Amino acid sequence: MKKKKGKLEEIISKARFYDDILLYEVSYRDFDSIVTVPLKEFISISSTFELIPISRIVQIKKGNTVVYSKSKQKSSTGSWC
């Protein structure tokens, strides 16, 4: 059975194969900081998500528009994670 793509995977797939990948910028967690690089560079340095997993992506922008942003979720105690 084929796994359905999530929103993040759909955005990356669209950027890579149907849109201009050079318009996209990725922000991801790298230890205690957020690093922002072009999507094409992120795919290269992450070795197609093997060295830097897709779960570390916190935001994707196309130009000045945020197309993906990881939302903060509440824990069971009600505090922000």
Phi and psi in degrees as a GROMACS rama.xvg file:
@    title "Ramachandran Plot"
@    xaxis  label "Phi"
@    yaxis  label "Psi"
@TYPE xy
-82.2922  132.018  LYS-2
-76.1971  135.961  LYS-3
-74.4187  136.817  LYS-4
-70.916  143.67  LYS-5
-85.0057  176.694  GLY-6
-59.7605  -42.7532  LYS-7
-63.3142  -45.3458  LEU-8
-62.7338  -37.6779  GLU-9
-63.7983  -42.818  GLU-10
-63.5012  -45.7489  ILE-11
-64.961  -42.8496  ILE-12
-61.6801  -45.01  SER-13
-61.64  -44.3145  LYS-14
-62.7461  -40.8196  ALA-15
-73.0375  -41.1877  ARG-16
-111.039  -18.9699  PHE-17
-124.419  -11.2007  TYR-18
-127.25  -175.249  ASP-19
-89.1555  105.138  ASP-20
-59.0741  -24.8104  ILE-21
-70.349  -13.7518  LEU-22
-82.9423  -11.2583  LEU-23
-101.188  144.814  TYR-24
-132.712  136.071  GLU-25
-114.833  135.019  VAL-26
-111.884  129.316  SER-27
-138.42  157.194  TYR-28
-77.1765  131.522  ARG-29
-133.396  94.7915  ASP-30
59.1113  -117.937  PHE-31
-97.4309  12.4217  ASP-32
-128.293  166.472  SER-33
-109.364  125.896  ILE-34
-109.221  136.169  VAL-35
-117.667  125.081  THR-36
-141.156  160.318  VAL-37
-60.9351  147.464  PRO-38
-55.8143  -43.4152  LEU-39
-59.3048  -41.2128  LYS-40
-67.8021  -41.0453  GLU-41
-59.0687  -44.9163  PHE-42
-61.1625  -40.3689  ILE-43
-67.0854  -51.2804  SER-44
-71.9775  -23.071  ILE-45
-86.3094  -0.585175  SER-46
51.2891  54.9031  SER-47
52.6682  50.4479  THR-48
73.2476  15.7826  PHE-49
-87.0868  -40.459  GLU-50
-85.8131  -36.1867  LEU-51
-121.653  106.635  ILE-52
-67.8202  153.271  PRO-53
-60.468  -24.0386  ILE-54
-67.617  -15.5044  SER-55
-83.5432  -9.59799  ARG-56
-69.6299  128.326  ILE-57
-108.517  -21.6707  VAL-58
-160.567  145.304  GLN-59
-129.194  131.532  ILE-60
-119.62  143.661  LYS-61
-114.474  104.424  LYS-62
66.9903  -123.432  GLY-63
-98.4449  4.05978  ASN-64
-100.907  127.247  THR-65
-78.4915  118.597  VAL-66
-101.891  -15.9864  VAL-67
-150.185  136.204  TYR-68
-145.847  126.708  SER-69
-71.5759  124.78  LYS-70
-85.2836  147.832  SER-71
-74.7569  139.614  LYS-72
-116.552  147.638  GLN-73
-81.1052  142.208  LYS-74
-83.194  177.612  SER-75
-66.3261  -18.0678  SER-76
-86.1259  -7.43509  THR-77
92.6217  -3.25603  GLY-78
-89.7244  158.232  SER-79
-77.1549  141.616  TRP-80
